Amino acid sequence: MPRSDASSESLAPKKRPTIYDLAKLSGVSPGTVSRVLNNRDRVNSDTRARVLKAARQLDMRPQAGVRMKQIAVLSEPNYPDRISGYAARLTSHLSFALARNNACVLLPVDPHNELPATFLDGIIAVTYDREMLTLLKELEKRIPIVYMDRFDGDGDYHAICSDHENAGYLAGKHLVDHGKKRIAMVANNVLPNVERQRGLRRAIAESGQTPDDYLLKLFDEFETPTAYGSWIARIVRAGADAIIAPGSSLQGVNCLHVLAYILDKKIPDDIALVAGETPGISELLQPPLTTVLEPLPDMADRAVDLILRLAAGEKPTPERTLLPVHLIDRASVV
């Protein structure tokens, strides 16, 4: 017998829902649905959530970009540690933390031109100068932003920070407790080092000594390795008996090289050295370096958790979160 029309209809392919069906179910225009499905801007979070819920009801599968928040991890282009060092390592931790949370990571090469024209769910700012802060302040009007290691201003922003002031204090107190009286710091003039210098000055002052401004000067930029080595030579000639080369970067390794192989100084007998911890390297040097360990993985996890909550529409009170640092005592201080 021939099949009935009803049977034929039951075997016919089910009609796939269209953008117009989704618009009708979610109570918005087809244009709004298109912006949501293509992860465009100009859609508030409640509308976006309603459209996506309706899409699930219709068994419509949105593009991957809808399922993944797009987060930019930002470094100021001229920052000295952008490619290698503290900022680069923190950026790596942030990128992996975002990937673990199924978020899309964007690394703008030219933030000033790229950010205003890019749709983003959030920004994590690792490094920034005054010009970059001006841009970010404008972007904050429409994009949630979490700052790493920001200490300036009135604190009306979300920030996840290493306790750099205590890092300087711990390093300074360790050197003072080992009898050092001419402590120098070799570092660029960036916000984390300003905080470290403040802690170092406090440790020196508590010991009854007077901090030497010449030995603690921060530089706007060490343009070349030669300039870096020249300044180390100057502070050694000025009588420094200890040097702090801070940050989780290779400054400590460079400083060790200059002292031992260019200035022919024995560490720690002639001069002590405290550096920022570089895992897998600091403990293998000769001598193994006494360091301050920065909580980079924890900082990254906290920042990613916060930016994703902000991107989802939560509105926690802006605050600065300080995470603890730890001194690792090895053989470069006696």
Helices and strands as residue ranges (DSSP letters): H 5-11, H 19-26, H 30-37, H 45-57, H 64-67, E 70-74, H 86-100, E 104-106, H 111-114, G 115-117, E 122-125, H 130-139, E 145-148, E 158-162, H 164-177, E 183-185, H 191-206, H 225-237, E 242-245, H 251-257, I 258-262, E 272-276, G 282-284, E 290-293, H 296-311, E 320-323, E 326-328
